[in-house]
């Protein structure tokens, strides 16, 4: 259930707590009522957190889109960008190495949108990383780092890349 407490679980927790604290049988209906209330509050809180998370993700995605749109003279370079395997750093955030191959005869920089997704394909986080000043006909590297801790199996993919 991923951290959500069901009403039944809340009822069991409160019923056990009531039993441990020595409530009489007459208090059981009160405990059940409180358990249902706590369960409803827990469900509402979980829903609120999910909504806030979705709003934060939408905001981050919009910000990355604005940054990419502000790149002057950018050319699609998705085929010139590869990602390593996602890893977890010491802070518990997901990182992935980004390699940009400059196939032009002049020094260029790259702006790369990296999407972090779970095993089901659901978007968990989106970041923008710059690979600056890549020499002509050479490759440059940078590291994309999630904005928060991601759990489970995380996959990374290049969602957009511009060479400029």
N, C-alpha and C positions, 0 to 999 in steps of 0.2 A: 504494500500500500504506500510505500515511499514516505513514511513519516506522518501520514494522516491517521488520526485515531477515530475508529468507527464508533458509533453510538453504543454498540454492544460492548466494545472494549472499554469505553468510558464507564459504562454501567458496571462491568466486572471490577474495574479498578476501584470505583467508589464503594461497591458492595463489599469488597475485601477490606478496604480501609475502614468502613463502618464496622465490620465484624471485629477487626483488630482493636478498634477503639472502644468496643463494648456496647454498641448500640443495641437496644432491645428490639424485639420483633415489631413493635409498633412503629419504629422509625424506618422500616424497610421501604415503605411506599415513598417516604420523603427522600430517602437515598436514591431510589429509582428515578424519582422526578428530577433530583439534582443531576443524576448521571445523564439523563436524557438532555437536560439543559447544557451540561458540559459538552456532551457529544455534539449537539447542534452548534455550540460556540466553536468547538475545535474544527468542525466541518467548515463553518463560515470563515474562520481564520485561515485555514488551508486554502480555501477558495480565493480569499483576499490576497494571500501571498502569491498564489499562482497568477492571479491577475496582475499584481505588481511586477512579477517576473516577466510576464508577457509584454507589459508596457515598457519595461527597461530594455528588453530585447528589441522591440520595435523602434525604440528611441535610438539605440546603438546602431541598428541597421540603417536608419534614416541618416544618422550622422556620418556613417561610412559612405553612404550614397552621395551626400553633400560634398564630402572631401574628394571623392572620385570625380564628381561633376566639376569641381573647381580646377582640376588638372588641365592646364592649357596645352593644346597640341598633343594630347595623349592618343596613343594608337593601341588597339587591342593587342595584348601580348600573352593571352592565356596559354597559348601553345608553347611559350618560351619559359614558363614557370612550372617548377616541380616542387613537391613537398616531401619531406622526410616522414618518418613515422612519429605520431604523437607520443609525447612522454610527459611525465608529471615532474615538475620542478620541486625544489625544497619548500616552497610555499603552498604546494598542493595545486598549483595552476597547471593547465595543460599548455605545453609548448610544442612547436613544430618548426623545423628548419625549412626556410624558403630559399630556393635557388632560382635566380633569374639569369637567363642566358641572353646576352645582348648580341643580336645577329647583325647589327649595323656597323658601319665604318666610323662611328662617332661615339663618344662617351654618352651614356644615357642612364636615367634613373627609372625605377619601377615602383608603382603603387599597386599593392596586391591585397585584395579582400580575401581573407581566409574565413571560411565558415567551419565551426566545430559542430558536429552532429553526433547524436547517439546512434546505437546500433540499429534503431528503427528508422533512422533518417530524419528525426526531429531536430530542428535547429536549437542548439544550446547557447551559442555565443557567436559573435561576429566581430572580427578585428581587422584593422587596416595596418599593414606594415609597409615601410618604404625600404627598398634596396637602392641606396644612393650611389651615384657615380660609378656605374659599371663600365669598365673600359671597353673599347670597341672589340668585337669578336671575342669576348671573354664572359665569365660568369661571376656573379656576386651573390653573397649570402646574407641573410638576416634571420631573425627568429620571431615568429608570431607567438604571442602569449595571451591566453584567455584572460578576460577581465575579472573572472572569479573562479572558484574551484568548481570543477566539473566531475561528476561521478559516473561510474560505469565505464563501458567501452566507448571511447571517444574516437571519432574519425574526423580527419580534416580534409577539406577540399578547397581548391582555388575557385572562388565564385566569380571573380573578376580580376583582371590584371591590365594595367596600362603601362606602356613604355613612353617616356617623355624626355 
